[in-house]
Every structure is written in structure tokens, then in C-alpha cells.
Amino acid sequence: MAPTLAVTFAGLRFENPFLLSSAPPTESDANIMRAFDAGWGGVVTKTIGLHPVVNVDGPKTKFLRATPDSPKISMQKRPGTALHSSWNWELISDKPLDWWVPRISKIKKAYPQRILVASIMAGSGSDDELRNWQKLATACQAEGADALELNLSCPHMDRKDMGSNIGKDQGLISIVTEVVKEVSKVPVWAKLTPSTTDIVEEARAAFLGGADAITSSNTFPSIPLIDPETLEFEMNVDGYVSSGGLGGPAILPQSLAKMAQMTQALPDHNFSGIGGIAEFGQALNYFLLGCGTTQVCTAAMLDHAIGPNIIKSLTEGMRRFMDAKGYSTLEDFRGMRRDRVVSHSKIRRPDAKAYHGGYETEGYAAPTGTPDR
Ligand SMILES: Cc1cc2nc3c(=O)[nH]c(=O)nc-3n(C[C@H](O)[C@H](O)[C@H](O)COP(=O)(O)O)c2cc1C
């Protein structure tokens, strides 16, 4: 049978399992429609809030590049470099809900078969603010959004009850998810922050609140490098920086580690993987760990703003891979390597008898019951 790239994820049918994630590539109706024309199976809108936001006075995103055969990494533009990561301190959409509402329905009317996920975000410090989540959810689904993605992960919020600060609080994760589920008629995905000790706990909290899927990762907290000549941060406003988010190739292994933890602990749930994907081999990592869809931001930003070449290479790569391996659908290989991530002591040693898992004679830790020396 000829392979199909189509997948069903959290109850929705996608032409292919590749989505543009919530970010600059999805900040307008024009971009989203170009993305569908280019072949993306789904699009998550730039995060929509109730009120307009004001971004910093200067660039919101830059790219850190590595010089081959040299240890240098820098945001300075120079020839012959390779992408290391993106760094951003961009807030959510600077367009309010009223701007988005007619555009969501326009996009869905033009592309009824494509999946449009509305990313939404509000505060969580009071009942009124929790109702704002419901207002955003009902407005977006009424216009035809196929699913809602709760932004519990934006790393730039000062407020303790917003963005990744919700994603660090298991109680708030459950409450916000439950409040949205009370009014939602479409699937609800929770986008988690990677910036917690054990992301399985936050994933459990989202599923407890009724989430239909988890999206991970948002960007990792980080700051720009200091230029050794000028002694200024490579990206700053009046010399100042705040913590921002790292994306792109540098976060691929870190994001995979978070995903492996969640898919192992909760193998029967739906996961959408993001972080450092630019070609099929990288998306494949997420699929083999158990994800049912994947999302892309940094690579698309650098490819005509919405990634026409990236989506072409992802779909062609997947088709070639499935042909070569004789697979018919993603389900034939999804999760195939989920159980290969094990605890350190399960990894074979040249001499198994000499290994004590950090106990007894190896000296990493005192054996149970023996006082520390
Ligand atoms: C400039 C920029 C803006 C972003 N804005 C949002 C946003 O509004 N909402 C959101 O959920 N994630 C946002 N993200 C995070 C991305 O959707 C994605 O999770 C992250 O960049 C990791 O994917 P990547 O490695 O493909 O870039 C943003 C990322 C960047 C670089």
C-alpha cells in the first residue's frame, strides 16, 4: 500500500503531521494562508490575548551562529556560519482578539480541510481572569478554530499568574485547563514550559484538567551573550536584557529529553513535539518517542517567513523514509524507540559485576544505612 502522511491526532485529521508553531510565521491571516498553500498540515496561530501588547524597543528575535572549526558562537552577522539557535523576547500577538476573530473565520472558509489551532493566553489570578480564557476560547472556536492551544509557557512574563509561571504551577495548570474545557467544543492542547524540574508532573496536571494533548517545548530560558569587545549584551535595549527564549538546533536534544520523560510516563496520551526541527530526520526523533504531530518555528522563520522549503523537505523526507522502510502510516513507527530511554543503571557495562549503580564500593554514595563520611 502507498504510504499516507495523513494522521489523526487528538481527534483531528491532518493531511500531514507537520504544523507551524505559534510564533512570527503565524502572526497574520496572510502568513497562515501562505503556509497552507505551501503544504503545512496545520498551523497554530501566534498566541492571542484579549488586549494588545507592546514589545521591546528593538529587535524581538535574533539568531546565534557558530563558526565552523572555531569555538566562536555569536549573533554577529558573518559569512560561512551555521545556525546554533534563535533567541527571542517577543511577547504574544500585538493584535487583540477583535482583530483575530474575523481572520480566523476567513482562513477556515478558505481552507476548510486544513487544521487551524488557536493559541490563547490570559491571566489566572482571579475568577475574572479565568473567565478571560473562556472568552478567548469561545470566540476562537465560534469562528471555526479546530482546536485550542493554551499558552502556559511564554518565558517572558513578569506576572506570576501568566505564561510559563502558570506552566510551573501544577494547580494553576489544572485549573486553567479545566476552565477552558468547561466551554470548549474542540480539543484543547496545553503547551508546557521546559523550565521545570520534572515535566511529567505538569503534563499529569494538564491531563487531570482534561487536556486532549500536550505541546512541548516552548523556548528555553536564556540570555544573549556578552560581546568581549564592547562588553555589551549582543541584544539589548539601552544596555539591558531580560531572560528570553532559546529555540532552534541547540534545543533539539533538550526538548527530546523532556518529551521522552512524558511519553514514557503517559504513553496513551497525545503529544505534539517542538524544538529544533528543520528536516525530517529531526521530526522522526519526536515520532519515534511517541509524538503524533510535530511543530516548527525557527527553521520556518529563516525560510521565507513561513517555511515553504522546510515543509517540502519534511513531507518528501517522510515519504522517502516510509517507502524505504515499507511503512504505510505514522502509526507503524510512532513510539518505536520510546522504551529505549532507560535509567543509567540499566545501561550495559563491560563488567556488570563490577558496577554497583553508584552504591557500595564505587564511592558515589554511601550504601544505605551507612553514615556519610
Ligand atoms: C520569535 C518567537 C516568538 C514566539 N512566540 C510564541 C507565541 O506567541 N506563543 C507560543 O506558544 N510560542 C511562541 N514561540 C515558541 C515557538 O512556538 C516554539 O515553541 C519554539 O521556538 C521552539 O521551536 P523551534 O526550535 O522550532 O524554534 C515563539 C518563538 C519565537 C522564536
The ligand as an ORCA input file, in Angstrom:
! r2SCAN-3c Opt
* xyz 0 1
  C      10.176     35.000     17.957
  C       9.413     33.898     18.609
  C       8.116     34.147     19.052
  C       7.382     33.117     19.664
  N       6.099     33.375     20.057
  C       5.359     32.366     20.621
  C       3.994     32.591     20.977
  O       3.420     33.668     20.792
  N       3.323     31.547     21.542
  C       3.887     30.323     21.747
  O       3.226     29.411     22.263
  N       5.182     30.083     21.407
  C       5.914     31.084     20.843
  N       7.211     30.830     20.447
  C       7.804     29.475     20.674
  C       7.741     28.603     19.412
  O       6.418     28.336     19.030
  C       8.481     27.261     19.634
  O       7.863     26.585     20.732
  C       9.965     27.423     19.960
  O      10.541     28.446     19.158
  C      10.745     26.119     19.731
  O      10.656     25.697     18.390
  P      11.868     25.889     17.320
  O      13.062     25.241     17.909
  O      11.370     25.266     16.057
  O      12.071     27.385     17.186
  C       7.961     31.840     19.837
  C       9.265     31.603     19.373
  C       9.993     32.612     18.778
  C      11.396     32.311     18.286
*
